[in-house]
């Protein structure tokens, strides 16, 4: 069935390209809703595709915001993101244990001394090394900024664990405490001065880099070591368009729900540096199939960190390059009233940096510069992401914050509290823009569901109203079933044939715009949920 579905999607794409309507295609298949993408097609030759960071920065900063984005793609018939090379449903679908959350993408490959430095870089926000450990494994190593011990390393490790639990592919990140005697410089090691220039690395280079890192009381340095991601590196992925040389990359990236919804996760975790160059595609082989897997990397600018320093209070609230008119606001107001973010209060905890929850507004949060997938998001994309954020309990959040290995317990306490409050703001915001009914099922002949706004105590239950329809899967026609207004299956259900469909449209409260339509497929004497449609 997966192959048939893939062929069907390709056929629809062909019809759209030729201007032929695909409206006659059937809406549901017997295996809907799919929980995973079809098995990937094995790719042929595929080349590394670099992203020129400065060009991306200027181009994205100057382009206009999209108008009327199209509905999200890369979803199944109930609006969920199936498992794929981009995203794997984890904590949002099946709660992970404390041990699983703290394990993240892996904790069995901690680097073993002695270490051999095979390269270093001085460009970018933070300097770093490439090393091989005693087992010959490749790691990318970064220290903390001199002024803020534990800031960058904690953010890198927590970021990899949080985003992995959410569902993204992330590297294995480890916190190490090492001494200068644990290192040796390979005779072929080079130090990169910029994208084009490099030279042979010397012991002086190593000393200069480590002089900018805080020395711990026991004479060691704390660093984060990121295990090299398996597979052939193909460079970053972009947040728009799709690769022409990857037969599995069929959806424009700005229309992928997992990339649109990433904006909500980045807002929650204050990951302001969410851009193309902080991602990675790798070509891997599994079961004889070569395909591209997509990773998020580099979380040093998440939470209260900006990599080499605490995050500037402006970040997360304004783009680095203001949009047209943005510079006029303080001028027109004669700067008599400062922005609210300038008056935000932060804890005096160097390892935590600057992150707060009092003025945080998830709908106004911004990355460092515009991200096309983030700008294309719609309320149902935000709702999908908010559900996953809300799946993290207070205890889950604390468990993940503990992976930052902070020496001051106040950091764990304050950061956990802040993320809990930001989580709740996300829930209140995005569960109010649409009707948040979910977890539909039919039991003993009655349609049951859960109002997530009630579950999370954002408001009281509403008065729910229902209308029933016979649904023609071939034409898409909804025919009203008169006299049916209860949540029990309509009387006509018993007379429809196996595999036929009925639908229920649900309203709640006084807002008639917000509805959820549930499509049910008959199987035996039971009704299975085949799809959902939301209107707002």
LOKE-430202 format. One record per residue (C-alpha): residue number from 1; residue in three letters; x, y, z. Coordinates in steps of 0.25 Angstrom, whole numbers. Layout:
BEGIN
SITE / n / res / px / py / pz
SITE / NUM / ALA / X / Y / Z;
...
//
This chain:
BEGIN
SITE / n / res / px / py / pz
SITE / 1 / UNK / 0 / 0 / 0;
SITE / 2 / UNK / 12 / 10 / 3;
SITE / 3 / UNK / 17 / 8 / -12;
SITE / 4 / UNK / 3 / 11 / -17;
SITE / 5 / UNK / 1 / 23 / -8;
SITE / 6 / UNK / 15 / 28 / -13;
SITE / 7 / UNK / 10 / 26 / -28;
SITE / 8 / UNK / -3 / 33 / -25;
SITE / 9 / UNK / 5 / 45 / -19;
SITE / 10 / UNK / 14 / 46 / -31;
SITE / 11 / UNK / 2 / 45 / -40;
SITE / 12 / UNK / -5 / 56 / -33;
SITE / 13 / UNK / 7 / 65 / -34;
SITE / 14 / UNK / 7 / 62 / -49;
SITE / 15 / UNK / -7 / 66 / -51;
SITE / 16 / UNK / -5 / 79 / -43;
SITE / 17 / UNK / 7 / 82 / -52;
SITE / 18 / UNK / -1 / 80 / -65;
SITE / 19 / UNK / -13 / 88 / -60;
SITE / 20 / UNK / -22 / 76 / -58;
SITE / 21 / UNK / -31 / 76 / -46;
SITE / 22 / UNK / -28 / 65 / -36;
SITE / 23 / UNK / -41 / 67 / -29;
SITE / 24 / UNK / -47 / 54 / -33;
SITE / 25 / UNK / -36 / 46 / -26;
SITE / 26 / UNK / -41 / 38 / -14;
SITE / 27 / UNK / -39 / 45 / 0;
SITE / 28 / UNK / -36 / 33 / 8;
SITE / 29 / UNK / -29 / 19 / 6;
SITE / 30 / UNK / -32 / 7 / 15;
SITE / 31 / UNK / -19 / 8 / 23;
SITE / 32 / UNK / -21 / 23 / 26;
SITE / 33 / UNK / -16 / 30 / 35;
SITE / 34 / UNK / -2 / 26 / 32;
SITE / 35 / UNK / 8 / 26 / 44;
SITE / 36 / UNK / 21 / 26 / 35;
SITE / 37 / UNK / 25 / 30 / 22;
SITE / 38 / UNK / 27 / 20 / 11;
SITE / 39 / UNK / 41 / 13 / 10;
SITE / 40 / UNK / 50 / 23 / 4;
SITE / 41 / UNK / 55 / 21 / -11;
SITE / 42 / UNK / 70 / 18 / -12;
SITE / 43 / UNK / 77 / 31 / -17;
SITE / 44 / UNK / 87 / 31 / -27;
SITE / 45 / UNK / 98 / 41 / -28;
SITE / 46 / UNK / 96 / 53 / -19;
SITE / 47 / UNK / 105 / 64 / -16;
SITE / 48 / UNK / 109 / 73 / -4;
SITE / 49 / UNK / 100 / 86 / -5;
SITE / 50 / UNK / 107 / 97 / 3;
SITE / 51 / UNK / 99 / 109 / 9;
SITE / 52 / UNK / 106 / 122 / 8;
SITE / 53 / UNK / 102 / 127 / 22;
SITE / 54 / UNK / 104 / 142 / 19;
SITE / 55 / UNK / 96 / 142 / 6;
SITE / 56 / UNK / 85 / 134 / 14;
SITE / 57 / UNK / 85 / 144 / 25;
SITE / 58 / UNK / 83 / 156 / 16;
SITE / 59 / UNK / 74 / 149 / 6;
SITE / 60 / UNK / 64 / 144 / 17;
SITE / 61 / UNK / 65 / 157 / 25;
SITE / 62 / UNK / 61 / 165 / 12;
SITE / 63 / UNK / 50 / 156 / 6;
SITE / 64 / UNK / 35 / 160 / 9;
SITE / 65 / UNK / 26 / 151 / 18;
SITE / 66 / UNK / 18 / 141 / 11;
SITE / 67 / UNK / 3 / 144 / 9;
SITE / 68 / UNK / -7 / 133 / 11;
SITE / 69 / UNK / 2 / 121 / 12;
SITE / 70 / UNK / -3 / 108 / 7;
SITE / 71 / UNK / -8 / 97 / 16;
SITE / 72 / UNK / 4 / 88 / 22;
SITE / 73 / UNK / 9 / 76 / 15;
SITE / 74 / UNK / 16 / 64 / 20;
SITE / 75 / UNK / 5 / 60 / 29;
SITE / 76 / UNK / -5 / 48 / 30;
SITE / 77 / UNK / -20 / 49 / 29;
SITE / 78 / UNK / -22 / 53 / 44;
SITE / 79 / UNK / -12 / 64 / 43;
SITE / 80 / UNK / 0 / 57 / 49;
SITE / 81 / UNK / 14 / 56 / 44;
SITE / 82 / UNK / 18 / 42 / 40;
SITE / 83 / UNK / 31 / 36 / 44;
SITE / 84 / UNK / 41 / 39 / 33;
SITE / 85 / UNK / 56 / 43 / 31;
SITE / 86 / UNK / 52 / 57 / 36;
SITE / 87 / UNK / 44 / 54 / 49;
SITE / 88 / UNK / 41 / 42 / 58;
SITE / 89 / UNK / 30 / 43 / 67;
SITE / 90 / UNK / 35 / 41 / 81;
SITE / 91 / UNK / 31 / 47 / 94;
SITE / 92 / UNK / 18 / 53 / 87;
SITE / 93 / UNK / 13 / 40 / 83;
SITE / 94 / UNK / 18 / 31 / 94;
SITE / 95 / UNK / 23 / 37 / 107;
SITE / 96 / UNK / 38 / 34 / 109;
SITE / 97 / UNK / 43 / 30 / 122;
SITE / 98 / UNK / 53 / 39 / 130;
SITE / 99 / UNK / 64 / 30 / 126;
SITE / 100 / UNK / 60 / 31 / 112;
SITE / 101 / UNK / 59 / 46 / 112;
SITE / 102 / UNK / 73 / 47 / 118;
SITE / 103 / UNK / 79 / 37 / 109;
SITE / 104 / UNK / 74 / 45 / 97;
SITE / 105 / UNK / 81 / 41 / 84;
SITE / 106 / UNK / 91 / 33 / 91;
SITE / 107 / UNK / 100 / 33 / 103;
SITE / 108 / UNK / 108 / 20 / 101;
SITE / 109 / UNK / 119 / 27 / 92;
SITE / 110 / UNK / 125 / 37 / 102;
SITE / 111 / UNK / 139 / 40 / 97;
SITE / 112 / UNK / 151 / 33 / 103;
SITE / 113 / UNK / 165 / 39 / 106;
SITE / 114 / UNK / 175 / 41 / 101;
SITE / 115 / UNK / 170 / 51 / 90;
SITE / 116 / UNK / 177 / 55 / 77;
SITE / 117 / UNK / 174 / 68 / 71;
SITE / 118 / UNK / 173 / 67 / 56;
SITE / 119 / UNK / 168 / 81 / 53;
SITE / 120 / UNK / 162 / 94 / 59;
SITE / 121 / UNK / 155 / 106 / 55;
SITE / 122 / UNK / 156 / 121 / 60;
SITE / 123 / UNK / 144 / 126 / 52;
SITE / 124 / UNK / 129 / 125 / 56;
SITE / 125 / UNK / 123 / 129 / 69;
SITE / 126 / UNK / 131 / 119 / 77;
SITE / 127 / UNK / 145 / 113 / 74;
SITE / 128 / UNK / 146 / 98 / 74;
SITE / 129 / UNK / 154 / 86 / 71;
SITE / 130 / UNK / 152 / 73 / 63;
SITE / 131 / UNK / 158 / 61 / 71;
SITE / 132 / UNK / 159 / 46 / 71;
SITE / 133 / UNK / 158 / 39 / 84;
SITE / 134 / UNK / 165 / 26 / 88;
SITE / 135 / UNK / 155 / 18 / 80;
SITE / 136 / UNK / 157 / 26 / 67;
SITE / 137 / UNK / 144 / 33 / 68;
SITE / 138 / UNK / 142 / 47 / 62;
SITE / 139 / UNK / 137 / 58 / 71;
SITE / 140 / UNK / 135 / 73 / 70;
SITE / 141 / UNK / 139 / 80 / 83;
SITE / 142 / UNK / 135 / 94 / 88;
SITE / 143 / UNK / 138 / 101 / 101;
SITE / 144 / UNK / 130 / 110 / 110;
SITE / 145 / UNK / 132 / 125 / 109;
SITE / 146 / UNK / 142 / 131 / 119;
SITE / 147 / UNK / 131 / 139 / 126;
SITE / 148 / UNK / 121 / 129 / 127;
SITE / 149 / UNK / 125 / 115 / 131;
SITE / 150 / UNK / 115 / 104 / 127;
SITE / 151 / UNK / 107 / 113 / 119;
SITE / 152 / UNK / 110 / 108 / 104;
SITE / 153 / UNK / 113 / 93 / 108;
SITE / 154 / UNK / 100 / 92 / 116;
SITE / 155 / UNK / 92 / 98 / 105;
SITE / 156 / UNK / 98 / 89 / 94;
SITE / 157 / UNK / 95 / 76 / 102;
SITE / 158 / UNK / 81 / 81 / 107;
SITE / 159 / UNK / 77 / 85 / 93;
SITE / 160 / UNK / 81 / 72 / 87;
SITE / 161 / UNK / 73 / 64 / 97;
SITE / 162 / UNK / 60 / 73 / 96;
SITE / 163 / UNK / 60 / 73 / 81;
SITE / 164 / UNK / 62 / 58 / 80;
SITE / 165 / UNK / 51 / 56 / 90;
SITE / 166 / UNK / 42 / 65 / 82;
SITE / 167 / UNK / 45 / 56 / 69;
SITE / 168 / UNK / 57 / 62 / 62;
SITE / 169 / UNK / 70 / 56 / 58;
SITE / 170 / UNK / 81 / 61 / 67;
SITE / 171 / UNK / 96 / 58 / 70;
SITE / 172 / UNK / 101 / 51 / 82;
SITE / 173 / UNK / 106 / 62 / 91;
SITE / 174 / UNK / 115 / 60 / 103;
SITE / 175 / UNK / 120 / 69 / 114;
SITE / 176 / UNK / 135 / 66 / 117;
SITE / 177 / UNK / 145 / 71 / 128;
SITE / 178 / UNK / 159 / 70 / 122;
SITE / 179 / UNK / 173 / 75 / 125;
SITE / 180 / UNK / 183 / 80 / 115;
SITE / 181 / UNK / 191 / 67 / 117;
SITE / 182 / UNK / 179 / 59 / 111;
SITE / 183 / UNK / 182 / 65 / 97;
SITE / 184 / UNK / 192 / 63 / 86;
SITE / 185 / UNK / 192 / 71 / 73;
SITE / 186 / UNK / 193 / 62 / 61;
SITE / 187 / UNK / 205 / 66 / 52;
SITE / 188 / UNK / 195 / 68 / 40;
SITE / 189 / UNK / 186 / 76 / 48;
SITE / 190 / UNK / 182 / 90 / 42;
SITE / 191 / UNK / 175 / 102 / 48;
SITE / 192 / UNK / 164 / 108 / 39;
SITE / 193 / UNK / 165 / 123 / 39;
SITE / 194 / UNK / 152 / 125 / 31;
SITE / 195 / UNK / 145 / 118 / 20;
SITE / 196 / UNK / 157 / 118 / 10;
SITE / 197 / UNK / 169 / 120 / 18;
SITE / 198 / UNK / 176 / 110 / 28;
SITE / 199 / UNK / 190 / 106 / 32;
SITE / 200 / UNK / 197 / 96 / 41;
SITE / 201 / UNK / 193 / 96 / 55;
SITE / 202 / UNK / 203 / 98 / 66;
SITE / 203 / UNK / 203 / 97 / 81;
SITE / 204 / UNK / 202 / 112 / 82;
SITE / 205 / UNK / 188 / 111 / 75;
SITE / 206 / UNK / 183 / 101 / 85;
SITE / 207 / UNK / 188 / 110 / 97;
SITE / 208 / UNK / 181 / 122 / 91;
SITE / 209 / UNK / 168 / 116 / 89;
SITE / 210 / UNK / 168 / 109 / 103;
SITE / 211 / UNK / 172 / 123 / 109;
SITE / 212 / UNK / 158 / 128 / 105;
SITE / 213 / UNK / 152 / 116 / 113;
SITE / 214 / UNK / 149 / 116 / 128;
SITE / 215 / UNK / 159 / 108 / 136;
SITE / 216 / UNK / 152 / 99 / 147;
SITE / 217 / UNK / 157 / 99 / 161;
SITE / 218 / UNK / 163 / 85 / 159;
SITE / 219 / UNK / 171 / 90 / 147;
SITE / 220 / UNK / 162 / 84 / 137;
SITE / 221 / UNK / 154 / 90 / 126;
SITE / 222 / UNK / 139 / 87 / 123;
SITE / 223 / UNK / 136 / 85 / 108;
SITE / 224 / UNK / 124 / 79 / 100;
SITE / 225 / UNK / 128 / 68 / 90;
SITE / 226 / UNK / 119 / 65 / 79;
SITE / 227 / UNK / 120 / 51 / 72;
SITE / 228 / UNK / 121 / 52 / 57;
SITE / 229 / UNK / 108 / 48 / 51;
SITE / 230 / UNK / 108 / 35 / 43;
SITE / 231 / UNK / 108 / 36 / 28;
SITE / 232 / UNK / 114 / 44 / 17;
SITE / 233 / UNK / 112 / 59 / 20;
SITE / 234 / UNK / 104 / 66 / 9;
SITE / 235 / UNK / 104 / 80 / 16;
SITE / 236 / UNK / 92 / 87 / 22;
SITE / 237 / UNK / 77 / 86 / 18;
SITE / 238 / UNK / 69 / 99 / 14;
SITE / 239 / UNK / 56 / 103 / 20;
SITE / 240 / UNK / 50 / 105 / 6;
SITE / 241 / UNK / 49 / 98 / -7;
SITE / 242 / UNK / 54 / 84 / -8;
SITE / 243 / UNK / 66 / 76 / -14;
SITE / 244 / UNK / 65 / 73 / -29;
SITE / 245 / UNK / 75 / 61 / -27;
SITE / 246 / UNK / 67 / 54 / -16;
SITE / 247 / UNK / 55 / 46 / -21;
SITE / 248 / UNK / 50 / 45 / -6;
SITE / 249 / UNK / 50 / 61 / -5;
SITE / 250 / UNK / 36 / 63 / -11;
SITE / 251 / UNK / 31 / 74 / -2;
SITE / 252 / UNK / 36 / 89 / -2;
SITE / 253 / UNK / 42 / 90 / 12;
SITE / 254 / UNK / 34 / 103 / 15;
SITE / 255 / UNK / 22 / 94 / 14;
SITE / 256 / UNK / 26 / 83 / 23;
SITE / 257 / UNK / 19 / 83 / 36;
SITE / 258 / UNK / 31 / 78 / 44;
SITE / 259 / UNK / 39 / 90 / 39;
SITE / 260 / UNK / 27 / 100 / 41;
SITE / 261 / UNK / 25 / 94 / 55;
SITE / 262 / UNK / 39 / 95 / 59;
SITE / 263 / UNK / 37 / 110 / 61;
SITE / 264 / UNK / 28 / 107 / 73;
SITE / 265 / UNK / 39 / 98 / 79;
SITE / 266 / UNK / 50 / 108 / 76;
SITE / 267 / UNK / 41 / 118 / 83;
SITE / 268 / UNK / 39 / 109 / 95;
SITE / 269 / UNK / 54 / 107 / 96;
SITE / 270 / UNK / 59 / 120 / 92;
SITE / 271 / UNK / 67 / 114 / 80;
SITE / 272 / UNK / 69 / 128 / 73;
SITE / 273 / UNK / 79 / 123 / 63;
SITE / 274 / UNK / 70 / 113 / 56;
SITE / 275 / UNK / 76 / 115 / 42;
SITE / 276 / UNK / 80 / 106 / 30;
SITE / 277 / UNK / 95 / 105 / 34;
SITE / 278 / UNK / 91 / 99 / 47;
SITE / 279 / UNK / 86 / 87 / 41;
SITE / 280 / UNK / 92 / 75 / 33;
SITE / 281 / UNK / 88 / 65 / 23;
SITE / 282 / UNK / 95 / 52 / 22;
SITE / 283 / UNK / 95 / 41 / 12;
SITE / 284 / UNK / 93 / 27 / 20;
SITE / 285 / UNK / 91 / 13 / 16;
SITE / 286 / UNK / 80 / 4 / 23;
SITE / 287 / UNK / 76 / -9 / 19;
SITE / 288 / UNK / 82 / -7 / 5;
SITE / 289 / UNK / 76 / 6 / 3;
SITE / 290 / UNK / 83 / 19 / 2;
SITE / 291 / UNK / 75 / 31 / 6;
SITE / 292 / UNK / 77 / 45 / 12;
SITE / 293 / UNK / 75 / 47 / 27;
SITE / 294 / UNK / 73 / 61 / 32;
SITE / 295 / UNK / 79 / 66 / 46;
SITE / 296 / UNK / 78 / 79 / 54;
SITE / 297 / UNK / 91 / 82 / 60;
SITE / 298 / UNK / 98 / 94 / 68;
SITE / 299 / UNK / 89 / 98 / 80;
SITE / 300 / UNK / 99 / 107 / 87;
SITE / 301 / UNK / 90 / 119 / 84;
SITE / 302 / UNK / 78 / 112 / 91;
SITE / 303 / UNK / 72 / 115 / 105;
SITE / 304 / UNK / 79 / 127 / 111;
SITE / 305 / UNK / 92 / 125 / 103;
SITE / 306 / UNK / 97 / 131 / 91;
SITE / 307 / UNK / 109 / 122 / 89;
SITE / 308 / UNK / 120 / 132 / 93;
SITE / 309 / UNK / 112 / 140 / 103;
SITE / 310 / UNK / 99 / 141 / 110;
SITE / 311 / UNK / 88 / 144 / 100;
SITE / 312 / UNK / 85 / 158 / 97;
SITE / 313 / UNK / 72 / 162 / 103;
SITE / 314 / UNK / 67 / 167 / 89;
SITE / 315 / UNK / 69 / 153 / 83;
SITE / 316 / UNK / 56 / 145 / 82;
SITE / 317 / UNK / 48 / 158 / 82;
SITE / 318 / UNK / 54 / 165 / 69;
SITE / 319 / UNK / 61 / 161 / 57;
SITE / 320 / UNK / 75 / 165 / 56;
SITE / 321 / UNK / 72 / 173 / 44;
SITE / 322 / UNK / 59 / 181 / 46;
SITE / 323 / UNK / 48 / 179 / 36;
SITE / 324 / UNK / 45 / 192 / 28;
SITE / 325 / UNK / 38 / 202 / 38;
SITE / 326 / UNK / 44 / 195 / 50;
SITE / 327 / UNK / 55 / 205 / 52;
SITE / 328 / UNK / 44 / 216 / 52;
SITE / 329 / UNK / 37 / 211 / 64;
SITE / 330 / UNK / 47 / 217 / 75;
SITE / 331 / UNK / 49 / 229 / 67;
SITE / 332 / UNK / 34 / 232 / 66;
SITE / 333 / UNK / 32 / 230 / 81;
SITE / 334 / UNK / 44 / 238 / 84;
SITE / 335 / UNK / 49 / 226 / 91;
SITE / 336 / UNK / 41 / 231 / 103;
SITE / 337 / UNK / 36 / 217 / 105;
SITE / 338 / UNK / 46 / 205 / 104;
SITE / 339 / UNK / 42 / 192 / 98;
SITE / 340 / UNK / 37 / 182 / 109;
SITE / 341 / UNK / 48 / 173 / 106;
SITE / 342 / UNK / 58 / 184 / 111;
SITE / 343 / UNK / 51 / 183 / 124;
SITE / 344 / UNK / 51 / 168 / 126;
SITE / 345 / UNK / 58 / 162 / 138;
SITE / 346 / UNK / 68 / 151 / 138;
SITE / 347 / UNK / 74 / 143 / 149;
SITE / 348 / UNK / 88 / 146 / 153;
SITE / 349 / UNK / 93 / 132 / 149;
SITE / 350 / UNK / 104 / 132 / 139;
SITE / 351 / UNK / 102 / 117 / 135;
SITE / 352 / UNK / 87 / 121 / 131;
SITE / 353 / UNK / 89 / 133 / 123;
SITE / 354 / UNK / 77 / 141 / 119;
SITE / 355 / UNK / 64 / 134 / 117;
SITE / 356 / UNK / 51 / 138 / 124;
SITE / 357 / UNK / 36 / 135 / 123;
SITE / 358 / UNK / 29 / 147 / 128;
SITE / 359 / UNK / 29 / 155 / 115;
SITE / 360 / UNK / 31 / 143 / 106;
SITE / 361 / UNK / 20 / 143 / 96;
SITE / 362 / UNK / 20 / 131 / 87;
SITE / 363 / UNK / 13 / 138 / 75;
SITE / 364 / UNK / 23 / 149 / 75;
SITE / 365 / UNK / 36 / 141 / 77;
SITE / 366 / UNK / 46 / 143 / 66;
SITE / 367 / UNK / 59 / 135 / 62;
SITE / 368 / UNK / 71 / 144 / 59;
SITE / 369 / UNK / 66 / 146 / 45;
SITE / 370 / UNK / 54 / 141 / 37;
SITE / 371 / UNK / 52 / 126 / 34;
SITE / 372 / UNK / 43 / 123 / 22;
SITE / 373 / UNK / 37 / 111 / 28;
SITE / 374 / UNK / 34 / 118 / 41;
SITE / 375 / UNK / 27 / 130 / 33;
SITE / 376 / UNK / 18 / 120 / 26;
SITE / 377 / UNK / 13 / 113 / 38;
SITE / 378 / UNK / -2 / 113 / 40;
SITE / 379 / UNK / -11 / 111 / 53;
SITE / 380 / UNK / -12 / 96 / 51;
SITE / 381 / UNK / 3 / 95 / 50;
SITE / 382 / UNK / 5 / 103 / 63;
SITE / 383 / UNK / -6 / 94 / 69;
SITE / 384 / UNK / 2 / 81 / 65;
SITE / 385 / UNK / 15 / 86 / 71;
SITE / 386 / UNK / 8 / 91 / 84;
SITE / 387 / UNK / 2 / 78 / 87;
SITE / 388 / UNK / 16 / 72 / 87;
SITE / 389 / UNK / 21 / 83 / 96;
SITE / 390 / UNK / 10 / 81 / 106;
SITE / 391 / UNK / 14 / 66 / 106;
SITE / 392 / UNK / 26 / 70 / 114;
SITE / 393 / UNK / 22 / 69 / 129;
SITE / 394 / UNK / 29 / 78 / 140;
SITE / 395 / UNK / 37 / 65 / 143;
SITE / 396 / UNK / 41 / 63 / 129;
SITE / 397 / UNK / 46 / 77 / 127;
SITE / 398 / UNK / 54 / 76 / 140;
SITE / 399 / UNK / 60 / 63 / 136;
SITE / 400 / UNK / 65 / 69 / 123;
SITE / 401 / UNK / 70 / 81 / 129;
SITE / 402 / UNK / 78 / 73 / 138;
SITE / 403 / UNK / 86 / 67 / 126;
SITE / 404 / UNK / 93 / 81 / 126;
SITE / 405 / UNK / 101 / 76 / 138;
SITE / 406 / UNK / 101 / 90 / 145;
SITE / 407 / UNK / 109 / 91 / 158;
SITE / 408 / UNK / 99 / 101 / 164;
SITE / 409 / UNK / 85 / 95 / 167;
SITE / 410 / UNK / 79 / 108 / 165;
SITE / 411 / UNK / 81 / 108 / 150;
SITE / 412 / UNK / 73 / 95 / 149;
SITE / 413 / UNK / 62 / 100 / 158;
SITE / 414 / UNK / 61 / 114 / 151;
SITE / 415 / UNK / 62 / 109 / 137;
SITE / 416 / UNK / 52 / 97 / 139;
SITE / 417 / UNK / 42 / 107 / 145;
SITE / 418 / UNK / 44 / 117 / 133;
SITE / 419 / UNK / 42 / 106 / 122;
SITE / 420 / UNK / 30 / 101 / 130;
SITE / 421 / UNK / 24 / 115 / 129;
SITE / 422 / UNK / 28 / 116 / 114;
SITE / 423 / UNK / 21 / 103 / 112;
SITE / 424 / UNK / 8 / 107 / 118;
SITE / 425 / UNK / 8 / 120 / 110;
SITE / 426 / UNK / 10 / 112 / 97;
SITE / 427 / UNK / -2 / 104 / 101;
SITE / 428 / UNK / -11 / 115 / 105;
SITE / 429 / UNK / -8 / 122 / 92;
SITE / 430 / UNK / -9 / 112 / 82;
SITE / 431 / UNK / -20 / 103 / 88;
SITE / 432 / UNK / -29 / 116 / 87;
SITE / 433 / UNK / -27 / 119 / 72;
SITE / 434 / UNK / -34 / 106 / 68;
SITE / 435 / UNK / -44 / 96 / 74;
SITE / 436 / UNK / -34 / 87 / 81;
SITE / 437 / UNK / -42 / 74 / 81;
SITE / 438 / UNK / -33 / 62 / 79;
SITE / 439 / UNK / -31 / 47 / 82;
SITE / 440 / UNK / -44 / 43 / 75;
SITE / 441 / UNK / -49 / 29 / 76;
SITE / 442 / UNK / -62 / 21 / 76;
SITE / 443 / UNK / -66 / 12 / 88;
SITE / 444 / UNK / -79 / 5 / 90;
SITE / 445 / UNK / -85 / 12 / 78;
SITE / 446 / UNK / -81 / 26 / 83;
SITE / 447 / UNK / -71 / 36 / 78;
SITE / 448 / UNK / -62 / 41 / 89;
SITE / 449 / UNK / -51 / 51 / 89;
SITE / 450 / UNK / -43 / 60 / 98;
SITE / 451 / UNK / -43 / 75 / 99;
SITE / 452 / UNK / -28 / 78 / 101;
SITE / 453 / UNK / -31 / 92 / 107;
SITE / 454 / UNK / -39 / 85 / 118;
SITE / 455 / UNK / -29 / 74 / 120;
SITE / 456 / UNK / -18 / 85 / 122;
SITE / 457 / UNK / -27 / 94 / 131;
SITE / 458 / UNK / -26 / 106 / 121;
SITE / 459 / UNK / -42 / 107 / 122;
SITE / 460 / UNK / -55 / 100 / 126;
SITE / 461 / UNK / -62 / 90 / 116;
SITE / 462 / UNK / -71 / 96 / 106;
SITE / 463 / UNK / -84 / 92 / 100;
SITE / 464 / UNK / -81 / 83 / 88;
SITE / 465 / UNK / -91 / 81 / 77;
SITE / 466 / UNK / -90 / 71 / 66;
SITE / 467 / UNK / -96 / 69 / 52;
SITE / 468 / UNK / -95 / 56 / 44;
SITE / 469 / UNK / -92 / 53 / 29;
SITE / 470 / UNK / -91 / 42 / 20;
SITE / 471 / UNK / -78 / 44 / 13;
SITE / 472 / UNK / -75 / 39 / -2;
SITE / 473 / UNK / -60 / 36 / -2;
SITE / 474 / UNK / -60 / 36 / -18;
SITE / 475 / UNK / -66 / 50 / -20;
SITE / 476 / UNK / -64 / 57 / -6;
SITE / 477 / UNK / -79 / 60 / -5;
SITE / 478 / UNK / -84 / 61 / 10;
SITE / 479 / UNK / -99 / 58 / 10;
SITE / 480 / UNK / -106 / 62 / 23;
SITE / 481 / UNK / -112 / 52 / 32;
SITE / 482 / UNK / -125 / 59 / 38;
SITE / 483 / UNK / -129 / 57 / 52;
SITE / 484 / UNK / -116 / 52 / 57;
SITE / 485 / UNK / -110 / 62 / 68;
SITE / 486 / UNK / -104 / 52 / 78;
SITE / 487 / UNK / -90 / 47 / 80;
SITE / 488 / UNK / -95 / 33 / 77;
SITE / 489 / UNK / -93 / 27 / 63;
SITE / 490 / UNK / -105 / 31 / 55;
SITE / 491 / UNK / -116 / 20 / 52;
SITE / 492 / UNK / -112 / 20 / 37;
SITE / 493 / UNK / -98 / 15 / 41;
SITE / 494 / UNK / -103 / 0 / 42;
SITE / 495 / UNK / -108 / 0 / 28;
SITE / 496 / UNK / -95 / 6 / 21;
SITE / 497 / UNK / -86 / -4 / 14;
SITE / 498 / UNK / -72 / -9 / 19;
SITE / 499 / UNK / -62 / 2 / 16;
SITE / 500 / UNK / -72 / 13 / 14;
SITE / 501 / UNK / -71 / 26 / 22;
SITE / 502 / UNK / -78 / 35 / 31;
SITE / 503 / UNK / -74 / 49 / 36;
SITE / 504 / UNK / -77 / 57 / 49;
SITE / 505 / UNK / -75 / 72 / 49;
SITE / 506 / UNK / -73 / 78 / 63;
SITE / 507 / UNK / -75 / 92 / 68;
SITE / 508 / UNK / -73 / 97 / 82;
SITE / 509 / UNK / -77 / 109 / 90;
SITE / 510 / UNK / -81 / 122 / 82;
SITE / 511 / UNK / -71 / 122 / 72;
SITE / 512 / UNK / -77 / 116 / 59;
SITE / 513 / UNK / -64 / 117 / 51;
SITE / 514 / UNK / -56 / 107 / 59;
SITE / 515 / UNK / -60 / 93 / 55;
SITE / 516 / UNK / -54 / 79 / 55;
SITE / 517 / UNK / -59 / 69 / 45;
SITE / 518 / UNK / -56 / 55 / 48;
SITE / 519 / UNK / -57 / 44 / 37;
SITE / 520 / UNK / -61 / 30 / 41;
SITE / 521 / UNK / -59 / 17 / 33;
SITE / 522 / UNK / -68 / 5 / 35;
SITE / 523 / UNK / -60 / -8 / 38;
SITE / 524 / UNK / -69 / -19 / 43;
SITE / 525 / UNK / -79 / -13 / 53;
SITE / 526 / UNK / -68 / -3 / 57;
SITE / 527 / UNK / -64 / 11 / 53;
SITE / 528 / UNK / -50 / 15 / 51;
SITE / 529 / UNK / -45 / 29 / 51;
SITE / 530 / UNK / -39 / 31 / 36;
SITE / 531 / UNK / -37 / 46 / 36;
SITE / 532 / UNK / -39 / 60 / 43;
SITE / 533 / UNK / -41 / 74 / 37;
SITE / 534 / UNK / -40 / 87 / 45;
SITE / 535 / UNK / -46 / 100 / 42;
SITE / 536 / UNK / -43 / 113 / 49;
//
